[in-house]
Amino acid sequence: MTEARPSAPRAAAPPRSWWRANQQRLTPWLFLAPGILMFGLYVIWPIFESFWLSFYDWDGLGEARWIGWGNYRELRSDPAFYTSLRNNVLWLVLYLLAVPAGLLIALFLNQTVFGIRLYKSLFFFPFVISQVVVGLMFSWFYAPNFGLFYKLVEWLTGTGVAVLADPDLVTYGIIAAGLWPQIAYVMILYLTGLNNVAPDQVEAARLDGAKGWRMLWYVILPQLRPATFIAVVVTVIGALRSFDLVSIMTDGGPFGSSRVLSFYMYEQALSEYGYRMGYGAAIAVVLFLIMMVFISGFIWKMVRDEREGY
Amino acid sequence: MFPRPVQSRGPAAVAAYQALLPVALLLWLLPLLGVALTSVRPTADLAAGNYFGWPSAFAWDNYAAVFRNSPIGRYMLNSLIVTVPTVIGAVALSCLTGFALGVYRFRSNLLIFFMFVAGNFVPFQILMVPVRDMSVQLGLYNTYQGLILFHIAFQTGFCTLFMRNFIRALPRELIEAARVEGVAEWRIFWFIVLPLMRPAIAALSVLIFTFIWNDYFWATVLTTSAATQPVTAGLYSLNGQWIAQWNLVSAGSIVAALPPVLMFFAMQRHFIAGLTLGAVK
């Protein structure tokens, strides 16, 4: 407050000049206010509230009862929780296949022939469609007795497989459906990246005799690093957020074998199985902490880039 | 250019490549084509086991039936009523936040920026119970406004990231010059920066439209009745009613997917520019 003294005479001047003296300092806060208010109310605050709720036993209507670590203790011996966790790991690992697959398609399409623009858009097409629709499409694709995939397997091996009714295969089937739009997304990231690869470096490497895989590995991929970073970020986040496809294609079944944490949380907190808000919040906290590991990594890298840039 | 242009391998390679493209595309879009074909298949075909041969006749009536026998028209309208205000709100808020974070240097700038970025990545489930509870308390549960307000708030995270990086890349001299002239800060925003943000606004609008139209999770958490439910959630309940009527399910799916698809093809360049911002440095 001691610094306020020298400016005291100015405060006595008309408010217009006080504003003029301080507007550079105050303007950003005025511009930020509505955004921070909304984001704080609907995103930041609920995160803390969920943490707090996870220590309660609450049905969403009556009185909430403090049970300490009770929900977490229950999670530790809940087989459905472990199934969901295992499926989440499976999602994470297999979903990352979208990155090389997307790169492959991008390399295939990175040509200049007649009509290539239309081909690129049509390859990208699955990403624009809602996951609900993608889920319904793949349900039809896998449908026992008449689905295209079922028929194909039947034709190849003699007996068809009902992917979505088989507890061992169901998660793979759903992940395959999820990969379809995700590969399209990664592809478009890489197509844009390839478009910006420095042509002189490629030519120079060519003169040095680099081609094929070596060229890709040593010359092209290093230049595609920003695209790869974004592709990995969106794929990891997408894998851990997977909910829509599970809900649409199997509703967690058969026998809960295709549940993932996000779906199990929803099931516990908001479905006919009962309104266990506290238990649901505990599952959400676990998922949040898992995601925070990745989010912190991404943010750490972004902060580092930011510092280097300025 | 990488890989080496096919043209450099002679006309035979170009012809082979151009023949390969439609085959690859056909395989890639197989599930989509299957559903498109099913959506115009007469029920008689399904009964006779003709599941993926050519339809015996084009039953455009399936589409009429979907609108006649289900509230899908209502659902579509609900989606539109939720999506359009969300796009306007999120883009408007992020023009402000993006300007503040992109132009001014102050101590907590990066901290606030990364709060928006990190918040945009969190799992929806950590927000679900409190947001639903808050909506119930405020009387916003199962209303358009409840869904719109949440979507605006959440999308502000991604939009701020986008807008701030866009503004950062604008020439700073413009703003400095205006300040030397004594132009008020809000006028700098309104008359200098905002006109330059037009491409970013277009790109974000198309993207957010698609994201919100396709949202399913919040639609199921915050709405329950056909009067307010968006088409994604509606399609889920219709799927339960139309067991084994695959031609209707398919027609409904295509109707629901159409608006974002049309938006994409109409505004393709903006869409891709928005999605790939940051993919090149």
Chai-1 contact restraints between the chains, C-beta under 6 A:
chainA,res_idxA,chainB,res_idxB,connection_type,confidence,min_distance_angstrom,max_distance_angstrom,comment,restraint_id
A,Q23,B,E185,contact,1.0,0.0,6.0,A-B,restraint_1
A,T27,B,E185,contact,1.0,0.0,6.0,A-B,restraint_2
A,P28,B,A100,contact,1.0,0.0,6.0,A-B,restraint_3
A,P28,B,Y104,contact,1.0,0.0,6.0,A-B,restraint_4
A,F31,B,L96,contact,1.0,0.0,6.0,A-B,restraint_5
A,F31,B,F99,contact,1.0,0.0,6.0,A-B,restraint_6
A,F31,B,A100,contact,1.0,0.0,6.0,A-B,restraint_7
A,L32,B,T97,contact,1.0,0.0,6.0,A-B,restraint_8
A,L32,B,A100,contact,1.0,0.0,6.0,A-B,restraint_9
A,P34,B,L93,contact,1.0,0.0,6.0,A-B,restraint_10
A,G35,B,L93,contact,1.0,0.0,6.0,A-B,restraint_11
A,G35,B,T97,contact,1.0,0.0,6.0,A-B,restraint_12
A,G35,B,T156,contact,1.0,0.0,6.0,A-B,restraint_13
A,M38,B,A153,contact,1.0,0.0,6.0,A-B,restraint_14
A,M38,B,T156,contact,1.0,0.0,6.0,A-B,restraint_15
A,F39,B,A153,contact,1.0,0.0,6.0,A-B,restraint_16
A,F39,B,T156,contact,1.0,0.0,6.0,A-B,restraint_17
A,Y42,B,F150,contact,1.0,0.0,6.0,A-B,restraint_18
A,Y42,B,A153,contact,1.0,0.0,6.0,A-B,restraint_19
A,V43,B,G119,contact,1.0,0.0,6.0,A-B,restraint_20
A,P46,B,L127,contact,1.0,0.0,6.0,A-B,restraint_21
A,P46,B,P130,contact,1.0,0.0,6.0,A-B,restraint_22
A,P46,B,V131,contact,1.0,0.0,6.0,A-B,restraint_23
A,I47,B,I126,contact,1.0,0.0,6.0,A-B,restraint_24
A,E49,B,P130,contact,1.0,0.0,6.0,A-B,restraint_25
A,S50,B,I126,contact,1.0,0.0,6.0,A-B,restraint_26
A,S50,B,P130,contact,1.0,0.0,6.0,A-B,restraint_27
A,L107,B,P3,contact,1.0,0.0,6.0,A-B,restraint_28
A,Q111,B,V6,contact,1.0,0.0,6.0,A-B,restraint_29
A,V113,B,Q18,contact,1.0,0.0,6.0,A-B,restraint_30
A,Y119,B,L21,contact,1.0,0.0,6.0,A-B,restraint_31
A,L122,B,L25,contact,1.0,0.0,6.0,A-B,restraint_32
A,V128,B,P260,contact,1.0,0.0,6.0,A-B,restraint_33
A,V128,B,V261,contact,1.0,0.0,6.0,A-B,restraint_34
A,V128,B,F264,contact,1.0,0.0,6.0,A-B,restraint_35
A,I129,B,A257,contact,1.0,0.0,6.0,A-B,restraint_36
A,S130,B,N214,contact,1.0,0.0,6.0,A-B,restraint_37
A,S130,B,T232,contact,1.0,0.0,6.0,A-B,restraint_38
A,V132,B,Y216,contact,1.0,0.0,6.0,A-B,restraint_39
A,V132,B,T232,contact,1.0,0.0,6.0,A-B,restraint_40
A,V132,B,L235,contact,1.0,0.0,6.0,A-B,restraint_41
A,V133,B,S253,contact,1.0,0.0,6.0,A-B,restraint_42
A,V133,B,A256,contact,1.0,0.0,6.0,A-B,restraint_43
A,V133,B,A257,contact,1.0,0.0,6.0,A-B,restraint_44
A,L136,B,V249,contact,1.0,0.0,6.0,A-B,restraint_45
A,L136,B,S253,contact,1.0,0.0,6.0,A-B,restraint_46
A,M137,B,P31,contact,1.0,0.0,6.0,A-B,restraint_47
A,M137,B,V35,contact,1.0,0.0,6.0,A-B,restraint_48
A,W140,B,W246,contact,1.0,0.0,6.0,A-B,restraint_49
A,F141,B,P31,contact,1.0,0.0,6.0,A-B,restraint_50
A,F146,B,Y51,contact,1.0,0.0,6.0,A-B,restraint_51
A,L148,B,G34,contact,1.0,0.0,6.0,A-B,restraint_52
A,L189,B,T276,contact,1.0,0.0,6.0,A-B,restraint_53
A,L189,B,A279,contact,1.0,0.0,6.0,A-B,restraint_54
A,T192,B,T276,contact,1.0,0.0,6.0,A-B,restraint_55
A,T192,B,A279,contact,1.0,0.0,6.0,A-B,restraint_56
A,G193,B,A279,contact,1.0,0.0,6.0,A-B,restraint_57
A,G193,B,V280,contact,1.0,0.0,6.0,A-B,restraint_58
A,N196,B,V280,contact,1.0,0.0,6.0,A-B,restraint_59
A,V202,B,F2,contact,1.0,0.0,6.0,A-B,restraint_60
A,I220,B,F2,contact,1.0,0.0,6.0,A-B,restraint_61
A,P226,B,A279,contact,1.0,0.0,6.0,A-B,restraint_62
A,P226,B,K281,contact,1.0,0.0,6.0,A-B,restraint_63
A,A227,B,A279,contact,1.0,0.0,6.0,A-B,restraint_64
A,I230,B,G278,contact,1.0,0.0,6.0,A-B,restraint_65
A,I230,B,A279,contact,1.0,0.0,6.0,A-B,restraint_66
A,I237,B,F121,contact,1.0,0.0,6.0,A-B,restraint_67
A,R241,B,P123,contact,1.0,0.0,6.0,A-B,restraint_68
A,F243,B,F217,contact,1.0,0.0,6.0,A-B,restraint_69
A,D244,B,Y216,contact,1.0,0.0,6.0,A-B,restraint_70
A,S262,B,Q125,contact,1.0,0.0,6.0,A-B,restraint_71
A,M265,B,Q125,contact,1.0,0.0,6.0,A-B,restraint_72
A,A269,B,V129,contact,1.0,0.0,6.0,A-B,restraint_73
A,M277,B,V129,contact,1.0,0.0,6.0,A-B,restraint_74
A,A281,B,V129,contact,1.0,0.0,6.0,A-B,restraint_75
A,A284,B,Q125,contact,1.0,0.0,6.0,A-B,restraint_76
A,A284,B,I126,contact,1.0,0.0,6.0,A-B,restraint_77
A,L287,B,P123,contact,1.0,0.0,6.0,A-B,restraint_78
A,F288,B,P123,contact,1.0,0.0,6.0,A-B,restraint_79
A,F288,B,I126,contact,1.0,0.0,6.0,A-B,restraint_80
A,M291,B,P123,contact,1.0,0.0,6.0,A-B,restraint_81
A,I295,B,A118,contact,1.0,0.0,6.0,A-B,restraint_82
A,I295,B,F121,contact,1.0,0.0,6.0,A-B,restraint_83
A,I299,B,F114,contact,1.0,0.0,6.0,A-B,restraint_84
A,I299,B,A118,contact,1.0,0.0,6.0,A-B,restraint_85
